[in-house]
Amino acid sequence: MNPLPLTLALGPYDHTRDVTDGSVPVQGVQLRTLDLPIEEIFYRFTLHREWDVSEMSMGKYIALRSQDDTSVMALPVFISRAFRHSMFYVREGGAIKRPEDLQGKRIGIPEWAQTAGIYGRGYLSDYVGLKLKDIQWVQAGVNEPGRKEKVKLKLPEGMQLRNVPDSSLNDMLLKGELDAVMSARPPVGLGKGIARLMPDYLAAEAQYFKDTSIYPIMHGLVLKGPVLEAHPWLGMSFYKAFLEAKDRSIERLSDVTASHAPVAWMAEYTQRMRSTFGDDFFPYGIGAGRGGDINRATLAAFLKFGFEQGVCHRLLDVEELFPTQVLASYKV
């Protein structure tokens, strides 16, 4: 069989590089890889579907799936995951000292459907206990004016959200027009009039995981729906290749004999990850074992947040996110 030529757009990650450099082949596929900035990948693929396989914001993806859009289908390969307690920014010396102080305030966001923002608002509503409808939400570019939403929203009645096309969140926060900003990418004023609301965010994130079992998933791997429909075997081929690449990355980072990343104590940090999340501390899949329970709990919470916040047009089940052929495997 001649390999199927496909184009993949993906950021430069250690846990995916063995696929993108060809060390781990995707069975049956001749792969061409585009290495682009993540914002460019999201913009071009979400709006124009310019390639076959892509890294994609999970927030955008669940919005599409909730509208029964099958133009893209995700695999349970979670390219990027990160806690986001660091994403809350306030003015240095201002009155906002704790997350509880954000009740009824003006908070800027880059996009309502940004994955980090969905998790962040879920943290505020379900963990801190704030009422999202009492907050005045302002959408704009973080450091440049003109950013817009990329998916159709279905906001709950009473949710206050307005777009500001001619200013940035950074400038509005410094001018006192906002009380806080929630953004995965820091505003340029950080350290120059802007500070993190939770300076010790690592401890807060560890406690959050301990209390909730949520290990936030930011980006997934998606295939164009028509491509997967025409070649259903692609789902498992890509899943197996990315799983092997990730396992190789974890093995490298666990090696104490050499510096596989320019970071001191990398092997010790890797062991800390194991003690928190288990042996497979960057898990793929949603099945039993290998961290699938963590992924299922995380995605169930994320879908709940997305529906309550109007990103999802209906409440999805976790299984609806992925094609059936990658949800189970053979046994010997």
C-alpha positions as YAML, in Angstrom:
chain: A
units: angstrom
residues:
- id: 1
  name: MET
  ca: [0.00, 0.00, 0.00]
- id: 2
  name: ASN
  ca: [1.31, 3.44, -0.89]
- id: 3
  name: PRO
  ca: [1.56, 5.69, 2.18]
- id: 4
  name: LEU
  ca: [-1.17, 8.31, 2.44]
- id: 5
  name: PRO
  ca: [0.35, 11.83, 2.19]
- id: 6
  name: LEU
  ca: [-0.90, 14.05, 5.02]
- id: 7
  name: THR
  ca: [0.17, 17.41, 6.45]
- id: 8
  name: LEU
  ca: [0.38, 18.00, 10.20]
- id: 9
  name: ALA
  ca: [0.73, 21.36, 12.00]
- id: 10
  name: LEU
  ca: [2.12, 21.14, 15.51]
- id: 11
  name: GLY
  ca: [4.17, 23.14, 17.97]
- id: 12
  name: PRO
  ca: [7.73, 22.00, 18.86]
- id: 13
  name: TYR
  ca: [7.29, 19.59, 21.79]
- id: 14
  name: ASP
  ca: [9.74, 17.02, 23.10]
- id: 15
  name: HIS
  ca: [6.94, 14.50, 23.57]
- id: 16
  name: THR
  ca: [5.91, 14.75, 19.89]
- id: 17
  name: ARG
  ca: [9.27, 15.21, 18.19]
- id: 18
  name: ASP
  ca: [9.84, 11.48, 17.52]
- id: 19
  name: VAL
  ca: [6.76, 11.60, 15.27]
- id: 20
  name: THR
  ca: [7.59, 14.87, 13.55]
- id: 21
  name: ASP
  ca: [11.23, 13.91, 12.88]
- id: 22
  name: GLY
  ca: [10.23, 10.47, 11.58]
- id: 23
  name: SER
  ca: [11.83, 8.42, 14.38]
- id: 24
  name: VAL
  ca: [8.39, 6.98, 15.11]
- id: 25
  name: PRO
  ca: [6.46, 6.53, 11.86]
- id: 26
  name: VAL
  ca: [2.71, 6.87, 11.60]
- id: 27
  name: GLN
  ca: [1.80, 3.53, 10.03]
- id: 28
  name: GLY
  ca: [0.46, 3.94, 6.51]
- id: 29
  name: VAL
  ca: [1.17, 7.69, 6.37]
- id: 30
  name: GLN
  ca: [3.70, 9.87, 4.57]
- id: 31
  name: LEU
  ca: [3.80, 12.81, 6.98]
- id: 32
  name: ARG
  ca: [4.78, 16.40, 6.25]
- id: 33
  name: THR
  ca: [5.02, 18.64, 9.32]
- id: 34
  name: LEU
  ca: [4.52, 22.39, 9.65]
- id: 35
  name: ASP
  ca: [6.17, 24.00, 12.70]
- id: 36
  name: LEU
  ca: [4.22, 27.20, 13.34]
- id: 37
  name: PRO
  ca: [3.45, 29.49, 16.31]
- id: 38
  name: ILE
  ca: [0.51, 28.11, 18.24]
- id: 39
  name: GLU
  ca: [-1.71, 31.16, 17.70]
- id: 40
  name: GLU
  ca: [-1.13, 30.88, 13.94]
- id: 41
  name: ILE
  ca: [-1.98, 27.17, 13.98]
- id: 42
  name: PHE
  ca: [-5.21, 27.80, 15.86]
- id: 43
  name: TYR
  ca: [-6.22, 30.74, 13.68]
- id: 44
  name: ARG
  ca: [-5.52, 29.14, 10.31]
- id: 45
  name: PHE
  ca: [-6.90, 25.71, 11.12]
- id: 46
  name: THR
  ca: [-9.98, 26.82, 13.06]
- id: 47
  name: LEU
  ca: [-11.04, 29.25, 10.35]
- id: 48
  name: HIS
  ca: [-9.70, 27.67, 7.14]
- id: 49
  name: ARG
  ca: [-8.77, 23.99, 7.78]
- id: 50
  name: GLU
  ca: [-5.55, 24.45, 5.80]
- id: 51
  name: TRP
  ca: [-4.03, 21.02, 6.60]
- id: 52
  name: ASP
  ca: [-5.11, 17.49, 7.45]
- id: 53
  name: VAL
  ca: [-4.00, 16.94, 11.06]
- id: 54
  name: SER
  ca: [-3.54, 19.66, 13.63]
- id: 55
  name: GLU
  ca: [-2.98, 20.68, 17.18]
- id: 56
  name: MET
  ca: [-6.18, 22.40, 18.28]
- id: 57
  name: SER
  ca: [-7.58, 24.25, 21.26]
- id: 58
  name: MET
  ca: [-9.83, 21.93, 23.25]
- id: 59
  name: GLY
  ca: [-12.15, 24.85, 23.94]
- id: 60
  name: LYS
  ca: [-12.74, 25.41, 20.24]
- id: 61
  name: TYR
  ca: [-13.11, 21.68, 19.67]
- id: 62
  name: ILE
  ca: [-15.80, 21.08, 22.29]
- id: 63
  name: ALA
  ca: [-17.70, 24.10, 20.99]
- id: 64
  name: LEU
  ca: [-17.80, 22.52, 17.52]
- id: 65
  name: ARG
  ca: [-18.67, 19.03, 18.79]
- id: 66
  name: SER
  ca: [-21.57, 20.41, 20.85]
- id: 67
  name: GLN
  ca: [-23.04, 21.71, 17.59]
- id: 68
  name: ASP
  ca: [-22.61, 18.25, 16.00]
- id: 69
  name: ASP
  ca: [-19.88, 19.60, 13.75]
- id: 70
  name: THR
  ca: [-17.87, 16.64, 12.41]
- id: 71
  name: SER
  ca: [-15.51, 18.65, 10.20]
- id: 72
  name: VAL
  ca: [-12.76, 17.73, 12.68]
- id: 73
  name: MET
  ca: [-12.44, 14.79, 15.06]
- id: 74
  name: ALA
  ca: [-10.06, 14.60, 18.02]
- id: 75
  name: LEU
  ca: [-7.94, 11.71, 19.18]
- id: 76
  name: PRO
  ca: [-7.28, 11.19, 22.92]
- id: 77
  name: VAL
  ca: [-3.78, 12.59, 22.41]
- id: 78
  name: PHE
  ca: [-3.39, 15.59, 24.68]
- id: 79
  name: ILE
  ca: [-0.58, 17.67, 23.22]
- id: 80
  name: SER
  ca: [-0.49, 20.37, 25.89]
- id: 81
  name: ARG
  ca: [-1.78, 20.46, 29.43]
- id: 82
  name: ALA
  ca: [-1.17, 23.01, 32.14]
- id: 83
  name: PHE
  ca: [-2.66, 24.31, 35.33]
- id: 84
  name: ARG
  ca: [-3.71, 27.92, 34.99]
- id: 85
  name: HIS
  ca: [-3.63, 29.50, 38.44]
- id: 86
  name: SER
  ca: [-0.80, 31.63, 37.04]
- id: 87
  name: MET
  ca: [-3.15, 33.18, 34.47]
- id: 88
  name: PHE
  ca: [-4.82, 35.68, 36.83]
- id: 89
  name: TYR
  ca: [-3.23, 39.13, 36.58]
- id: 90
  name: VAL
  ca: [-3.94, 42.29, 38.59]
- id: 91
  name: ARG
  ca: [-2.41, 45.74, 39.08]
- id: 92
  name: GLU
  ca: [0.56, 45.90, 41.41]
- id: 93
  name: GLY
  ca: [-0.51, 47.37, 44.73]
- id: 94
  name: GLY
  ca: [-4.20, 47.17, 43.87]
- id: 95
  name: ALA
  ca: [-7.13, 46.11, 46.03]
- id: 96
  name: ILE
  ca: [-7.50, 42.63, 44.53]
- id: 97
  name: LYS
  ca: [-5.52, 40.29, 46.79]
- id: 98
  name: ARG
  ca: [-7.33, 36.93, 46.59]
- id: 99
  name: PRO
  ca: [-9.46, 35.11, 44.00]
- id: 100
  name: GLU
  ca: [-12.49, 35.76, 46.24]
- id: 101
  name: ASP
  ca: [-11.97, 39.51, 45.66]
- id: 102
  name: LEU
  ca: [-12.91, 39.11, 41.98]
- id: 103
  name: GLN
  ca: [-16.63, 38.78, 42.73]
- id: 104
  name: GLY
  ca: [-18.52, 41.49, 40.86]
- id: 105
  name: LYS
  ca: [-15.36, 42.91, 39.27]
- id: 106
  name: ARG
  ca: [-14.29, 43.64, 35.67]
- id: 107
  name: ILE
  ca: [-12.18, 40.84, 34.21]
- id: 108
  name: GLY
  ca: [-10.55, 40.86, 30.79]
- id: 109
  name: ILE
  ca: [-10.22, 37.74, 28.64]
- id: 110
  name: PRO
  ca: [-8.67, 37.21, 25.17]
- id: 111
  name: GLU
  ca: [-11.50, 34.91, 24.04]
- id: 112
  name: TRP
  ca: [-14.46, 33.44, 25.90]
- id: 113
  name: ALA
  ca: [-13.85, 30.05, 24.30]
- id: 114
  name: GLN
  ca: [-10.11, 30.01, 25.09]
- id: 115
  name: THR
  ca: [-9.40, 26.71, 26.82]
- id: 116
  name: ALA
  ca: [-7.44, 28.31, 29.66]
- id: 117
  name: GLY
  ca: [-10.32, 30.70, 30.30]
- id: 118
  name: ILE
  ca: [-12.87, 27.87, 30.48]
- id: 119
  name: TYR
  ca: [-10.78, 26.14, 33.14]
- id: 120
  name: GLY
  ca: [-10.12, 29.47, 34.88]
- id: 121
  name: ARG
  ca: [-13.80, 30.39, 35.10]
- id: 122
  name: GLY
  ca: [-14.57, 26.83, 36.23]
- id: 123
  name: TYR
  ca: [-12.04, 27.29, 39.01]
- id: 124
  name: LEU
  ca: [-13.69, 30.56, 40.04]
- id: 125
  name: SER
  ca: [-17.24, 29.15, 39.98]
- id: 126
  name: ASP
  ca: [-16.79, 25.60, 41.29]
- id: 127
  name: TYR
  ca: [-13.74, 25.94, 43.56]
- id: 128
  name: VAL
  ca: [-13.73, 29.55, 44.75]
- id: 129
  name: GLY
  ca: [-17.53, 29.89, 44.70]
- id: 130
  name: LEU
  ca: [-17.94, 33.05, 42.63]
- id: 131
  name: LYS
  ca: [-21.01, 33.81, 40.50]
- id: 132
  name: LEU
  ca: [-19.85, 34.28, 36.92]
- id: 133
  name: LYS
  ca: [-22.93, 36.32, 35.98]
- id: 134
  name: ASP
  ca: [-22.02, 38.96, 38.58]
- id: 135
  name: ILE
  ca: [-18.69, 39.59, 36.87]
- id: 136
  name: GLN
  ca: [-18.31, 42.04, 33.97]
- id: 137
  name: TRP
  ca: [-16.35, 40.17, 31.30]
- id: 138
  name: VAL
  ca: [-14.41, 42.12, 28.68]
- id: 139
  name: GLN
  ca: [-13.00, 40.42, 25.56]
- id: 140
  name: ALA
  ca: [-10.02, 41.90, 23.71]
- id: 141
  name: GLY
  ca: [-6.50, 41.08, 22.58]
- id: 142
  name: VAL
  ca: [-4.03, 40.56, 25.41]
- id: 143
  name: ASN
  ca: [-1.32, 42.85, 24.07]
- id: 144
  name: GLU
  ca: [-2.80, 44.04, 20.78]
- id: 145
  name: PRO
  ca: [-6.30, 45.32, 19.93]
- id: 146
  name: GLY
  ca: [-8.57, 43.51, 17.52]
- id: 147
  name: ARG
  ca: [-8.78, 39.91, 18.71]
- id: 148
  name: LYS
  ca: [-12.16, 38.24, 18.11]
- id: 149
  name: GLU
  ca: [-13.97, 35.05, 19.04]
- id: 150
  name: LYS
  ca: [-13.53, 32.19, 16.56]
- id: 151
  name: VAL
  ca: [-16.56, 30.03, 17.41]
- id: 152
  name: LYS
  ca: [-20.23, 30.69, 17.93]
- id: 153
  name: LEU
  ca: [-21.19, 31.04, 21.61]
- id: 154
  name: LYS
  ca: [-24.47, 30.34, 23.40]
- id: 155
  name: LEU
  ca: [-24.04, 32.44, 26.53]
- id: 156
  name: PRO
  ca: [-26.36, 31.82, 29.49]
- id: 157
  name: GLU
  ca: [-28.97, 34.50, 30.05]
- id: 158
  name: GLY
  ca: [-27.57, 37.25, 32.24]
- id: 159
  name: MET
  ca: [-23.89, 36.64, 31.45]
- id: 160
  name: GLN
  ca: [-22.17, 40.00, 30.92]
- id: 161
  name: LEU
  ca: [-19.66, 39.89, 28.04]
- id: 162
  name: ARG
  ca: [-18.61, 42.75, 25.77]
- id: 163
  name: ASN
  ca: [-15.94, 43.14, 23.13]
- id: 164
  name: VAL
  ca: [-13.50, 46.06, 23.09]
- id: 165
  name: PRO
  ca: [-11.99, 46.23, 19.59]
- id: 166
  name: ASP
  ca: [-9.73, 49.27, 20.00]
- id: 167
  name: SER
  ca: [-7.71, 48.52, 23.14]
- id: 168
  name: SER
  ca: [-5.71, 45.67, 24.72]
- id: 169
  name: LEU
  ca: [-6.28, 43.93, 28.03]
- id: 170
  name: ASN
  ca: [-2.79, 44.95, 29.10]
- id: 171
  name: ASP
  ca: [-3.51, 48.66, 28.59]
- id: 172
  name: MET
  ca: [-6.98, 48.52, 30.12]
- id: 173
  name: LEU
  ca: [-5.64, 46.84, 33.25]
- id: 174
  name: LEU
  ca: [-2.85, 49.40, 33.66]
- id: 175
  name: LYS
  ca: [-5.33, 52.26, 33.18]
- id: 176
  name: GLY
  ca: [-7.70, 50.86, 35.81]
- id: 177
  name: GLU
  ca: [-10.41, 50.08, 33.25]
- id: 178
  name: LEU
  ca: [-10.19, 46.42, 34.31]
- id: 179
  name: ASP
  ca: [-9.69, 44.89, 37.74]
- id: 180
  name: ALA
  ca: [-8.03, 41.72, 36.49]
- id: 181
  name: VAL
  ca: [-7.03, 39.81, 33.35]
- id: 182
  name: MET
  ca: [-7.22, 36.07, 32.72]
- id: 183
  name: SER
  ca: [-4.83, 34.99, 29.98]
- id: 184
  name: ALA
  ca: [-2.66, 31.98, 29.14]
- id: 185
  name: ARG
  ca: [-0.13, 34.38, 27.59]
- id: 186
  name: PRO
  ca: [1.14, 37.01, 30.08]
- id: 187
  name: PRO
  ca: [0.45, 40.68, 29.42]
- id: 188
  name: VAL
  ca: [3.57, 42.65, 28.47]
- id: 189
  name: GLY
  ca: [3.14, 44.76, 31.59]
- id: 190
  name: LEU
  ca: [3.90, 41.84, 33.91]
- id: 191
  name: GLY
  ca: [6.50, 43.13, 36.39]
- id: 192
  name: LYS
  ca: [5.93, 46.71, 35.16]
- id: 193
  name: GLY
  ca: [2.71, 47.59, 36.95]
- id: 194
  name: ILE
  ca: [1.04, 44.18, 36.56]
- id: 195
  name: ALA
  ca: [1.47, 41.22, 38.92]
- id: 196
  name: ARG
  ca: [0.12, 37.71, 39.30]
- id: 197
  name: LEU
  ca: [-2.82, 37.40, 41.67]
- id: 198
  name: MET
  ca: [-1.38, 34.13, 43.02]
- id: 199
  name: PRO
  ca: [2.44, 34.43, 43.16]
- id: 200
  name: ASP
  ca: [2.74, 30.97, 44.76]
- id: 201
  name: TYR
  ca: [0.61, 29.40, 42.05]
- id: 202
  name: LEU
  ca: [2.50, 26.09, 42.03]
- id: 203
  name: ALA
  ca: [1.32, 25.23, 45.54]
- id: 204
  name: ALA
  ca: [-2.23, 26.34, 44.70]
- id: 205
  name: GLU
  ca: [-2.24, 24.16, 41.58]
- id: 206
  name: ALA
  ca: [-0.96, 21.09, 43.43]
- id: 207
  name: GLN
  ca: [-3.70, 21.52, 46.04]
- id: 208
  name: TYR
  ca: [-6.31, 22.00, 43.31]
- id: 209
  name: PHE
  ca: [-5.35, 18.70, 41.68]
- id: 210
  name: LYS
  ca: [-5.41, 16.95, 45.04]
- id: 211
  name: ASP
  ca: [-8.90, 18.30, 45.73]
- id: 212
  name: THR
  ca: [-10.46, 17.86, 42.28]
- id: 213
  name: SER
  ca: [-8.43, 15.31, 40.22]
- id: 214
  name: ILE
  ca: [-8.46, 17.91, 37.40]
- id: 215
  name: TYR
  ca: [-5.21, 17.99, 35.39]
- id: 216
  name: PRO
  ca: [-6.16, 20.56, 32.74]
- id: 217
  name: ILE
  ca: [-5.93, 19.52, 29.08]
- id: 218
  name: MET
  ca: [-5.28, 22.52, 26.83]
- id: 219
  name: HIS
  ca: [-4.62, 21.25, 23.31]
- id: 220
  name: GLY
  ca: [-5.66, 18.09, 21.50]
- id: 221
  name: LEU
  ca: [-4.77, 16.42, 18.21]
- id: 222
  name: VAL
  ca: [-7.48, 16.51, 15.55]
- id: 223
  name: LEU
  ca: [-7.93, 15.14, 12.04]
- id: 224
  name: LYS
  ca: [-10.20, 16.55, 9.40]
- id: 225
  name: GLY
  ca: [-13.47, 14.65, 9.61]
- id: 226
  name: PRO
  ca: [-13.65, 13.71, 5.91]
- id: 227
  name: VAL
  ca: [-10.07, 12.40, 6.00]
- id: 228
  name: LEU
  ca: [-10.80, 10.18, 9.00]
- id: 229
  name: GLU
  ca: [-14.10, 9.04, 7.51]
- id: 230
  name: ALA
  ca: [-12.37, 7.99, 4.29]
- id: 231
  name: HIS
  ca: [-9.52, 6.27, 6.17]
- id: 232
  name: PRO
  ca: [-10.82, 5.14, 9.60]
- id: 233
  name: TRP
  ca: [-7.55, 3.31, 10.36]
- id: 234
  name: LEU
  ca: [-5.80, 6.68, 10.65]
- id: 235
  name: GLY
  ca: [-7.11, 7.25, 14.17]
- id: 236
  name: MET
  ca: [-5.30, 4.30, 15.70]
- id: 237
  name: SER
  ca: [-2.19, 4.84, 13.56]
- id: 238
  name: PHE
  ca: [-1.77, 8.38, 14.85]
- id: 239
  name: TYR
  ca: [-2.72, 7.45, 18.42]
- id: 240
  name: LYS
  ca: [-0.15, 4.64, 18.62]
- id: 241
  name: ALA
  ca: [2.61, 6.77, 17.11]
- id: 242
  name: PHE
  ca: [2.06, 9.71, 19.44]
- id: 243
  name: LEU
  ca: [1.76, 7.40, 22.44]
- id: 244
  name: GLU
  ca: [5.14, 5.84, 21.63]
- id: 245
  name: ALA
  ca: [6.70, 9.27, 21.09]
- id: 246
  name: LYS
  ca: [5.43, 10.47, 24.46]
- id: 247
  name: ASP
  ca: [6.70, 7.34, 26.23]
- id: 248
  name: ARG
  ca: [10.14, 7.90, 24.67]
- id: 249
  name: SER
  ca: [10.10, 11.50, 25.91]
- id: 250
  name: ILE
  ca: [9.30, 10.44, 29.47]
- id: 251
  name: GLU
  ca: [12.13, 7.91, 29.33]
- id: 252
  name: ARG
  ca: [14.55, 10.62, 28.17]
- id: 253
  name: LEU
  ca: [13.50, 13.05, 30.87]
- id: 254
  name: SER
  ca: [13.88, 10.35, 33.53]
- id: 255
  name: ASP
  ca: [17.50, 9.64, 32.56]
- id: 256
  name: VAL
  ca: [19.94, 10.87, 35.24]
- id: 257
  name: THR
  ca: [23.05, 10.23, 33.11]
- id: 258
  name: ALA
  ca: [22.65, 13.16, 30.70]
- id: 259
  name: SER
  ca: [20.87, 16.50, 30.34]
- id: 260
  name: HIS
  ca: [18.10, 15.86, 27.82]
- id: 261
  name: ALA
  ca: [16.72, 19.36, 28.47]
- id: 262
  name: PRO
  ca: [18.62, 22.51, 29.55]
- id: 263
  name: VAL
  ca: [17.19, 22.32, 33.06]
- id: 264
  name: ALA
  ca: [18.95, 21.35, 36.30]
- id: 265
  name: TRP
  ca: [17.39, 18.48, 38.30]
- id: 266
  name: MET
  ca: [15.16, 17.39, 35.41]
- id: 267
  name: ALA
  ca: [15.19, 13.74, 36.53]
- id: 268
  name: GLU
  ca: [14.25, 14.80, 40.06]
- id: 269
  name: TYR
  ca: [11.40, 16.93, 38.71]
- id: 270
  name: THR
  ca: [10.26, 13.98, 36.62]
- id: 271
  name: GLN
  ca: [10.12, 11.88, 39.78]
- id: 272
  name: ARG
  ca: [8.03, 14.59, 41.43]
- id: 273
  name: MET
  ca: [5.63, 14.36, 38.50]
- id: 274
  name: ARG
  ca: [5.41, 10.58, 39.03]
- id: 275
  name: SER
  ca: [4.62, 10.98, 42.70]
- id: 276
  name: THR
  ca: [1.77, 13.39, 41.86]
- id: 277
  name: PHE
  ca: [0.23, 11.92, 38.71]
- id: 278
  name: GLY
  ca: [1.49, 8.33, 38.56]
- id: 279
  name: ASP
  ca: [4.06, 6.55, 36.40]
- id: 280
  name: ASP
  ca: [2.49, 7.82, 33.19]
- id: 281
  name: PHE
  ca: [2.42, 11.43, 34.30]
- id: 282
  name: PHE
  ca: [1.35, 12.90, 30.94]
- id: 283
  name: PRO
  ca: [-1.42, 10.43, 30.12]
- id: 284
  name: TYR
  ca: [-3.28, 9.90, 26.85]
- id: 285
  name: GLY
  ca: [-6.52, 7.98, 26.41]
- id: 286
  name: ILE
  ca: [-9.65, 7.79, 28.57]
- id: 287
  name: GLY
  ca: [-9.66, 4.08, 29.38]
- id: 288
  name: ALA
  ca: [-8.76, 2.29, 32.59]
- id: 289
  name: GLY
  ca: [-5.09, 2.43, 33.52]
- id: 290
  name: ARG
  ca: [-2.20, 4.65, 32.44]
- id: 291
  name: GLY
  ca: [-3.87, 7.80, 33.76]
- id: 292
  name: GLY
  ca: [-7.07, 7.42, 31.77]
- id: 293
  name: ASP
  ca: [-9.08, 8.00, 34.93]
- id: 294
  name: ILE
  ca: [-7.39, 11.39, 35.38]
- id: 295
  name: ASN
  ca: [-8.20, 12.30, 31.78]
- id: 296
  name: ARG
  ca: [-11.82, 11.22, 32.14]
- id: 297
  name: ALA
  ca: [-12.30, 13.25, 35.33]
- id: 298
  name: THR
  ca: [-10.61, 16.27, 33.74]
- id: 299
  name: LEU
  ca: [-12.65, 16.13, 30.55]
- id: 300
  name: ALA
  ca: [-15.93, 15.58, 32.40]
- id: 301
  name: ALA
  ca: [-15.28, 18.71, 34.46]
- id: 302
  name: PHE
  ca: [-14.18, 20.64, 31.36]
- id: 303
  name: LEU
  ca: [-17.35, 19.71, 29.48]
- id: 304
  name: LYS
  ca: [-19.45, 20.77, 32.47]
- id: 305
  name: PHE
  ca: [-17.64, 24.12, 32.60]
- id: 306
  name: GLY
  ca: [-18.01, 24.58, 28.85]
- id: 307
  name: PHE
  ca: [-21.74, 23.92, 28.91]
- id: 308
  name: GLU
  ca: [-22.42, 26.14, 31.93]
- id: 309
  name: GLN
  ca: [-20.41, 28.98, 30.36]
- id: 310
  name: GLY
  ca: [-22.09, 28.80, 26.96]
- id: 311
  name: VAL
  ca: [-19.10, 27.50, 25.00]
- id: 312
  name: CYS
  ca: [-20.86, 24.16, 24.49]
- id: 313
  name: HIS
  ca: [-24.37, 24.35, 23.05]
- id: 314
  name: ARG
  ca: [-25.29, 21.14, 24.87]
- id: 315
  name: LEU
  ca: [-23.71, 19.00, 27.59]
- id: 316
  name: LEU
  ca: [-21.43, 16.43, 25.98]
- id: 317
  name: ASP
  ca: [-20.35, 13.03, 27.24]
- id: 318
  name: VAL
  ca: [-16.62, 12.35, 27.24]
- id: 319
  name: GLU
  ca: [-17.02, 9.53, 24.71]
- id: 320
  name: GLU
  ca: [-18.58, 11.92, 22.19]
- id: 321
  name: LEU
  ca: [-15.27, 13.69, 21.79]
- id: 322
  name: PHE
  ca: [-13.44, 10.82, 20.09]
- id: 323
  name: PRO
  ca: [-14.05, 8.33, 17.27]
- id: 324
  name: THR
  ca: [-15.10, 4.92, 18.52]
- id: 325
  name: GLN
  ca: [-12.18, 3.10, 16.92]
- id: 326
  name: VAL
  ca: [-9.66, 4.72, 19.30]
- id: 327
  name: LEU
  ca: [-11.63, 4.16, 22.51]
- id: 328
  name: ALA
  ca: [-10.72, 0.48, 22.84]
- id: 329
  name: SER
  ca: [-7.93, -1.83, 21.78]
- id: 330
  name: TYR
  ca: [-7.47, -5.52, 21.21]
- id: 331
  name: LYS
  ca: [-6.41, -7.95, 23.94]
- id: 332
  name: VAL
  ca: [-4.05, -10.89, 23.55]
...
